[in-house]
């Protein structure tokens, strides 16, 4: 917590390119929290959150989730994103979000090529986290019956650094919403079965590439959203 995404990824060297705490939280909520009402709105227990935070910061090999509920873990996931020193959307990317928002003010107007260009501005580790978060929350919305437009309201505030201008907030919310709505066009399936298949396939492909790097040197690959 409180460490740059790039540093975490370099330290952990996980095949998915996703920080361990984010993966563990998403997997736990998928298994135990999708049916919990208000899973990302209800606050977790402060003492539990601090204990889990300390365990992840200490890089404990086995995180003990006994006595923990899905609300605790859901809040831990959002806290991890919110405490990133350099959030997923920052600097010139927020400016690009504002430009997209202003240029496409018409409700329901989604410009896929502009979204592709915008997300291409993200470093690989940020794009990977955003992609997995959208996959995860899209799957949660599909299983819980939640309206898809509720997902950005839960995710966007954790992806930017506060305080942020009103325009910046509106713009990031719009971009996350549009990414969610055109998820198929960006190569991210929206139905639950396809989401799980895509996630597992991505992990398998990354594992194969990692094995290839052990056998023969290859160039570093980027993870596009």
C-alpha positions in Angstrom: 0.0 0.0 0.0 1.2 3.5 -0.8 3.8 2.1 -3.3 4.1 2.9 -7.0 2.4 0.3 -9.2 5.5 -0.2 -11.3 7.6 -0.9 -8.2 5.1 -3.4 -6.9 4.9 -5.3 -10.3 8.7 -5.3 -10.6 9.1 -6.6 -7.0 6.4 -9.3 -7.2 7.0 -10.4 -10.8 3.5 -12.0 -10.9 2.7 -13.5 -14.3 -0.5 -11.5 -14.5 1.2 -8.2 -14.0 -1.3 -7.4 -11.2 -0.3 -6.6 -7.6 -0.9 -9.6 -5.3 -3.2 -7.6 -3.0 -5.5 -6.7 -5.9 -5.7 -10.2 -7.2 -6.3 -11.7 -3.8 -9.1 -9.2 -3.1 -10.8 -9.7 -6.4 -10.6 -13.5 -6.1 -12.0 -13.5 -2.5 -14.9 -11.2 -3.4 -15.7 -13.3 -6.5 -15.9 -16.4 -4.3 -17.6 -14.9 -1.2 -19.0 -11.4 -2.0 -20.9 -11.2 -5.2 -24.1 -12.0 -3.4 -23.5 -9.5 -0.6 -25.7 -6.4 -1.0 -23.6 -3.2 -1.0 -20.4 -5.1 -1.2 -18.4 -2.0 -2.3 -20.4 0.5 -0.4 -20.5 -0.9 3.2 -17.5 0.0 5.2 -15.3 -2.8 6.5 -14.1 -3.1 10.1 -11.2 -0.7 10.6 -9.1 -3.1 12.7 -9.5 -5.9 10.1 -8.5 -3.6 7.3 -5.4 -2.4 9.1 -4.4 -6.0 9.9 -4.8 -7.1 6.3 -3.0 -4.0 5.1 0.0 -4.8 7.4 0.1 -8.4 6.3 0.3 -7.5 2.6 2.8 -4.7 3.3 5.0 -7.3 5.2 4.7 -9.6 2.1 3.4 -12.4 4.3 3.4 -15.6 2.2 0.0 -16.7 3.4 -2.6 -14.1 4.1 -5.1 -15.3 6.8 -8.6 -14.4 5.7 -10.2 -16.2 8.7 -12.6 -13.9 10.6 -12.7 -11.6 7.5 -15.9 -10.9 5.6 -16.4 -9.8 2.0 -17.2 -6.2 3.0 -13.7 -6.0 4.6 -12.0 -7.3 1.5 -14.1 -5.1 -0.9 -13.0 -2.0 1.0 -9.4 -3.2 1.1 -9.4 -3.4 -2.7 -10.7 0.1 -3.1 -8.3 1.4 -0.5 -5.3 -0.2 -2.3 -6.3 1.7 -5.5 -7.0 4.9 -3.6 -3.6 4.9 -1.9 -1.5 4.5 -5.0 1.0 7.4 -5.0 0.4 7.8 -8.7 -3.2 6.8 -9.4 -4.4 5.0 -12.5 -5.7 8.2 -14.0 -3.3 11.2 -13.4 -1.7 14.1 -15.2 -2.0 14.1 -18.9 -4.3 11.1 -18.9 -6.9 13.1 -16.8 -6.4 16.0 -19.3 -7.2 13.5 -22.1 -10.2 12.3 -20.3 -11.5 15.9 -20.0 -10.8 16.4 -23.7 -12.8 13.2 -24.5 -15.6 14.3 -22.2 -15.9 17.7 -23.8 -15.7 16.4 -27.4 -18.4 13.8 -26.8 -20.9 15.6 -24.6 -23.9 14.0 -26.4 -25.4 11.4 -24.0 -24.7 7.8 -25.3 -22.0 8.9 -27.7 -19.0 6.5 -27.4 -16.0 6.9 -29.6 -14.1 3.7 -29.4 -11.0 4.8 -31.3 -10.6 7.8 -29.0 -10.9 5.4 -26.0 -8.3 3.2 -27.5 -5.9 6.1 -27.9 -6.6 7.3 -24.4 -6.0 4.0 -22.7 -2.8 3.5 -24.8 -1.4 6.5 -22.9 -1.4 4.4 -19.7 1.7 2.6 -18.7 1.4 -1.2 -19.0 1.0 -1.8 -15.2 -1.9 0.8 -15.0 -3.6 -0.6 -18.1 -3.4 -4.1 -16.6 -5.0 -3.1 -13.3 -7.7 -1.1 -15.1 -8.5 -4.0 -17.4 -8.7 -6.5 -14.6 -10.8 -4.2 -12.5 -13.2 -3.7 -15.4 -13.4 -7.4 -16.0 -13.9 -8.1 -12.3 -16.6 -5.5 -11.7 -18.3 -6.3 -15.0 -18.5 -9.9 -13.8 -19.9 -8.8 -10.4 -22.5 -6.7 -12.1 -23.5 -9.6 -14.3 -23.9 -12.0 -11.5 -25.6 -9.6 -9.1 -28.0 -8.1 -11.7 -26.6 -4.7 -11.0 -27.0 -2.1 -13.7 -23.7 -1.7 -15.6 -23.8 2.1 -15.2 -23.4 1.7 -11.4 -19.9 0.2 -11.9 -18.1 3.5 -12.8 -19.6 5.2 -9.7 -17.9 2.6 -7.6 -14.6 2.4 -9.4 -13.8 5.9 -10.7 -13.3 7.6 -7.4 -10.5 5.1 -6.5 -8.7 5.7 -9.8 -7.9 9.4 -9.3 -6.1 11.4 -6.7 -8.3 13.7 -4.6 -8.7 16.6 -4.6 -9.5 16.7 -8.4 -11.4 19.4 -10.3 -15.1 18.9 -11.0 -14.4 18.6 -14.7 -11.7 15.9 -14.0 -14.1 13.9 -11.8 -16.9 14.1 -14.5 -14.4 13.2 -17.2 -12.9 10.1 -15.5 -16.4 8.9 -14.6 -17.5 9.3 -18.2 -14.4 7.5 -19.6 -14.8 4.6 -17.1 -18.5 4.4 -18.0 -17.8 4.3 -21.7 -15.1 1.7 -21.3 -17.6 -0.4 -19.5 -20.3 0.0 -22.1 -18.1 -0.8 -25.1 -16.2 -3.5 -23.3 -16.7 -6.0 -26.1 -15.3 -3.7 -28.7 -12.1 -3.2 -26.6 -11.6 -7.0 -26.5 -13.1 -7.4 -23.0 -16.2 -9.6 -22.9 -19.1 -8.6 -20.7 -20.8 -11.9 -19.9 -19.8 -13.8 -16.9 -18.6 -17.0 -18.6 -16.6 -15.1 -21.2 -15.0 -12.9 -18.6 -13.8 -15.9 -16.6 -12.5 -17.5 -19.8 -10.7 -14.4 -20.9 -9.1 -13.9 -17.5 -7.9 -17.5 -17.4 -6.7 -17.4 -21.0 -4.8 -14.2 -20.3 -3.1 -15.8 -17.3 -2.2 -18.9 -19.3 -0.8 -16.8 -22.2 1.3 -14.7 -19.8 2.6 -17.9 -18.1 3.6 -19.2 -21.5 5.4 -16.0 -22.4 7.2 -16.1 -19.1 8.4 -19.6 -19.8 9.6 -18.5 -23.2 11.6 -15.7 -21.6 13.3 -18.3 -19.4 14.3 -20.4 -22.4 15.3 -17.6 -24.8 15.5 -13.9 -24.4 12.6 -12.0 -25.8 11.6 -8.4 -25.9 9.4 -7.0 -23.2 5.7 -7.1 -24.1 3.1 -4.6 -23.2 -0.3 -5.4 -21.8 -2.9 -3.3 -23.7 -6.3 -2.7 -22.3 
